[in-house]
């Protein structure tokens, strides 16, 4: 993959690029990509602080998230130099985190997808209710999704005014639509991020009145769901100044970071799959139908950012952390454990993983050749590794490029 940072300014020729922004849990990243798919500039923000509590709390400041996005954008835009214009931008964002917006417009907390304080709410639901939640939303109920977090906050959680006295909330947002509001002044989300709220009907990609009632909210308190890759609006003057871009720059509806990463990697057709082998390992498979009844246990179903596609994913746990913490003499045994878990997950996926398509692998696990060979053996399929990059940002850039009518080649590898 070729890339130019501040040491690779482009000088006098006029060039159009799109900007893909990746808002993860730990930081924000930016990739500026030209019409050929070449990455011309990259940037990272400083870490976004997460405030944890002994009770399982995990919160961030929404303004700090916005400032991280703005900083990454300014840095990437500044690295481009004169004669380069950002023609459009899109955002890939983490999913599941909940941002309560008060009637006065204040948003002071983001309860992240890592927060487990809604565990008691999840445990209070009967098996029939839990089964119904998965049937409608495509996701099994668990702490960290929007539905249980909102139900917990609605009950008057600590810091929300005390039991039975929650602080009034005018809107329930997540990171993606909060950023869209910061960028354009309007609230919009997308199907792949809305899935993490666990309030969306996976079959219709619209908010479910049934699930909203279970959360204790009205669906009017949620942002409109718009298709990924459509133009949502334009950068306001204030947002443009913060991002180092021109006011009026088109803002394209992005998607969930895993779905955008899949697009950036070219994982978009039924049967395609990729493994994110970072600190946590997530296996994602692409399908062309939203049939929750046929979904194997352990898989969650979400819309892809590609229309007419869905992604089924399963979290294999903190295997990357296990590798990092293991002494060198244990490496082979740990690699074997990791490869076996991947093989078992594919076997459990059944027909969804049939066909023997190559598995695309990204993340820190790709640094270990022996591990990659073991994964290939355990899955009985080719394994293709990709270089380190913010693949969610690449996918977001491809969405922005497609909205402008550009051809969408893969980023150069």
N, C-alpha and C positions, 0 to 999 in steps of 0.2 A: 504494500500500500504506500503510495507516495503522499507526502504531506508537506506543506510549507507553513512555518510559524512566523514569528516576528523577524527571523533571520531570512525569510524568503519573500519579501515584499514584491509586488508585481509591477510596480512602476507605472508607466504612462498608458498602456493599452487599456481600453475599456473592456471589462469582464463582468458578467453577471454570475452571481452565485446564489444558492439557497442556504439557509442556516438551519441546521438541526440542533435542537437543544434537548439534552438528556437530564431530567431532574430525578436523580436517584435519592436514596435515603441519606447517603453520606455526603454527597456533593452534587454540583451541577457541572455539566460538560457541554461543549459546543463544537460542532464541526461545520465549516463552510465548504460547500461542495459545488464544483462547476458543472456545466452541461455534460461534460464527458464522464462524470462520476469521480473526478479527481478531488481529493481532499486538499484544499489550499491552506487551511488554517485550523488549528485545534486550540482549545483552551479548557482549563479546569478552574473551578472556584475553590476557595478555601473550604474546609469541612463545615457541614451544617451541624450545629450542636444538637444532640439528643439528650433530653433530661429524663433520667430513669428514677424510679422509686422502688423501695423494697416490696411494695404490693403488686409489682408487675407493670407499673405505669411506664409509658414511653411516649414523650411528647416533644414536639418541636414548635418553634415560633414561626407562624406563616410568613411574617415579614422577613425573617432570616432566609427562608426558602426563596422568596422573591429576590432578595438582594444577591443570593448566590447565583440565580439565573441571570440577573442583570450583569453581574461581574464577569461571568463566563462569556456572555455575549459581547460585552465591551472589549474584552481581551481578544477574542477571535476577530471582531470587526477591526480593531486597531492593528492586528497583524496583517490584514489584507493590503493596507496601503491605499494610495490614491489610484483612482481609475477603476476601482472594483466596487460594484453596487450589489447590495443584498436585495434580491428581487422578491423574496418571500421567506417566511420562516414557519416552523412547526415545532411542537413540543412533545417529547415522549416523557411520560411521568410514571412514577410509582403508583400503585393502586392499593386501595383498602383503607388508607388513612382518612380520618374524618375531621373536617374543619367546621365547627359551629359558627355561624355568622349571626351576630346579634342584630336586633332591629335598627340600631344606630349605625350598622355597617361594620362594626368592629369584629375582627377575627384575631383572637389572641392566643389560640392554641390549635395545634394539629395533633390529634390523638393518632399515633402512627399504627401501621399494620402490625408492629411488634408488641403492641400493648395487650396484655392478657387479663386486664381487670374485668372484662365482660365474661369471664369463664363461668361465673355463677348463673348468668343469664342463659348461656348455651346449655348448661346442665339442667336448667329448669324446663326446657322444652322437651316434650314427650317424643318418643321415637317416631310417632306419626307426624308430628309437626316438623321434626328434623328431616324426615323423608320428603315432606311436601316442600320445604325450603329448597332442597337440592333439586327436586323435580322441576320447580319453576325457575330457579336462578342458575342452575348448573353447578352450584358450589355447595359442598357439605358445610353446615354451620360450624364455625370455629372462631375463637377469639382472634381479632385482627381484621375481620371483614366488617364492612360498614353496618350491616343490620344489627349484629349484637352490640357493637359499640354505641350506635345511636340509641338502642333500647336501654342500654346501661346509663347513658347520659340523660335520657328522658326520665329515668326513675329518680334522678336527683343524686348523682354521684358526688363523692367528695370533691370540692372545688367548683361544684356547679350550684351551690346554694344550699346544700344539705338535703337529706332525705325528704322527698315530697315537695321540694322547692327548687326546681332547676332554673337556671338563668334562662330567660326567654330567648328563643332562637328563631330567626326569620328565615334562614336558609341553611340546609345541610350540604356542604360542599366537600370535595376531595381536593387533592393537590392540583389535578389537571384543570378543573374548572375555576379554581381560585386563581391560578396563573392566567387562564384565559381572560378572566375579569381584569386582572392587573394589566394585561396587554392591550385589551380592546375596549374595556368598560362594559362588557356584556358577559353574561353567564352562559357557558356552553360546555357540555361534556361530550364524550364519544362512547360507542358501545363497549369497546374493550376496557376502558377505565370504569364505565358504569357497572360492569360485571363485578368489580371488586367491592362495590357498595352492597352487593347481594340484595338489591332491591329491584333488579331488572328482570323481566321475563326474557329468558335466553332465546326463546323461539320467535318473539316479535321485536326484540331489542327496544322495548318501551318499558317505562316504569310499571311495576306490578302493584295495583291497588291492594291486593291481598298481602303482599310482603310489607308494603308501607303501613298498613293497619297493624301488622304484627310489631313493627318498629314504633308505632304510636305517633306517626307523622302523616301529614297530607302530601301527596305526590307533587303538589304545587310548590312545596318547599325545596324541590330538587331542580337542578338545572336541565334545560332542554337537551335531549340527546341528538347529536348531529353526526352524520356519517364522516368517518375519517377520510381525509384527503379533500374535503370541501373547504372553500374559503369562508371563514367565520366572520371576519371583519378586518379592520386595519389598525395598525399601531396608533395609539393616542400620542399626542405630543409629549406628555409626561413620560409615558413608557418608552418612547423613542429616545428621549434624552437619557434615560436610565440605561438603555441597552446599547447606546452608541450607534443607533440606526436612524433612518429617515422616517419622520412621521408619515403615516399613510401606507407604510409597507404592509402588504397583505399578510394576514395571519391565517394559516391553514390549520384545520382541526387535526390534531395528532392522535396519539393512542397510548395504550399501556406500554411500559418500557419493554416487556418481554415480546409483545406483539410487534413493536417497531423493530426490535432486534431481529426477529424472524424475517421481516421484510428486508432489512439491510443485508441479511445473510442469504437472501434468495430462497428462504424456506416459506413457500407460499402455496404449494400444490398439495392435493390430498396424498398422504403417504410420506410427505417430507417430514423430517424431524431434526431437532437439534438439542444438544446438551450444553447447558450453561454450567461450567465446572469451575466456579469461583469459590468463595468461602462456603456458600450453600450451593448444592447441585440441584438444578431443575431440568427435568426432561419434558420437552414440548413436542407434540405430534399435531399435524395439520389434517383436518377433515373437511368435507364439503357438506356436512349436514349437522344440524343441532338436535341430535337425538339423545336426550339425557337418559332415557330408558335403556339404551344400548351401551351406555358409558360404563366401562369397568369400574369397580370400586377403587377408590384411591385417586381417581382422576377428576379434576375440575374442568369445566367447559367454559370457554370465553370466546367472544367474537374475535376474529383476526382483524387487522387493519385493512386487509384485502376483502373487498365485498364478496359475499358468498362463501367465505371460508371461516372456519372456527379452529381454535386451538385447544387441545386437551393436554393438561399439564399435571405433573406430580412432583412434589418436593421430596428429594431423596435424603435430605438432611444436611448437616454441616460437614460433608465429607472433605471439603477443602481445608477446613480447620483441623480435621483429624490428621490429614497429611502433614500439615504444617507443624503439628504438635508431636509427631512421631519421630523417634530417633532414627538415624540413617539405617541402622541394622534391622529396623522393623519395616522399612519402606516397601519391600516386596510383598510382605503379608498385607499391609494396608492397601497397596495398589490392588491386590487380588480381591480384597473385600469390596473396594469401590467398584471394580469392574463387575463383580458378581451382582451388586445391587442394581447396576444399570441393566444387566441382562435379565434379572428378575422383573424389573419394571416393564421392560419391553414384552416379556412373556405374559405378564399380567394384562397388558394392553390388548392382547389377542389379535383379532382381525384388523384392528386399527393400526397396528404396527406391521402388518403383513406386507410382503413385497420386497424386502431386503434392500430398500433404498439406503444410500449412504447417509451416515449420521454426521452432521456438522457439529463440531465441538469448539467452544470458545472458553476463555477464562484461564486461570492459573494452572489448571490441570494439564493444559496443552504443553507445558514446559517439560513434561516427563514422558519421553519416548516409550519407555517400558510400560507405563500406565496406558497410553494410547493403544499399544499393541494388545494389551490384556483386554481392553474394552472391545476391540475389534474381534478378538477370539470369543469373548463372552456373549457378544450379540450376533456373531456370525454375519457381519456385514462390514462394508468399507467404512472407514472413519476418516473424515476430512477435517483438518484443523485450520482455523483462521487466525491471523495475527491479532495482537492486542489492539483494540480500538473501542470507542464507545459505539457499539453497534446499534443501540437504541437511537443515538443521535444520527447515525447514517440512515436508519429507517425513516426517522422524522424528516430528514432532508429529502429523501426520495418521495415522501408524501407531498412535500412542498413543491418539488420539481414537477410531479405529475399534475398538480393543481394548475401549474403554469402552462401545461401542455408540452413540457419537455419530454423527450425520451428519457427512460429511467434505467440506464446501465448500472450494473453493480459497481460499488466503489472499487477502484483499482486494487488488486491484490498482488 
